[in-house]
């Protein structure tokens, strides 16, 4: 029963969250991620991965699949420790963390981080309404 209540709460969070969800249409930012409990974080990650896997998404190769949710959660927590990353939506941060876990090129990762910071900056309202360019 407790799990069901938690799941329902997570589904309604976009409706209850502050005005930030009005600005960011693609998901939760790092600011909201940092407010989640550990259980809420794992449930949110399971939702993302379920959507990727069950939806047979073409982007599933961009996400690390052979690690634990604890590792991913730790990576996202570390990523959002930097205040400059907190406007970046979780799904994009998850792409960065996946690259870090895989050991991808650090310069490419840093380039992606800078691009996402610009994309989700508070002054990028027009860009935010358009999908980001595809990663290479």
Secondary structure, 3 states (H helix, E strand, C coil): CHHHHHHHHHHHHHHHCCCHHHHCCCCCEHHHHCCCCHHHHHHHHHHHHHHHHHCCCCCHHHCCCCCCHHHHHHHHHHHCCCHHHCCCEHHHHHHHHHHHHHCCCHHHHHHHHHHHHHHCCCCCHHHHCCCCCCCC
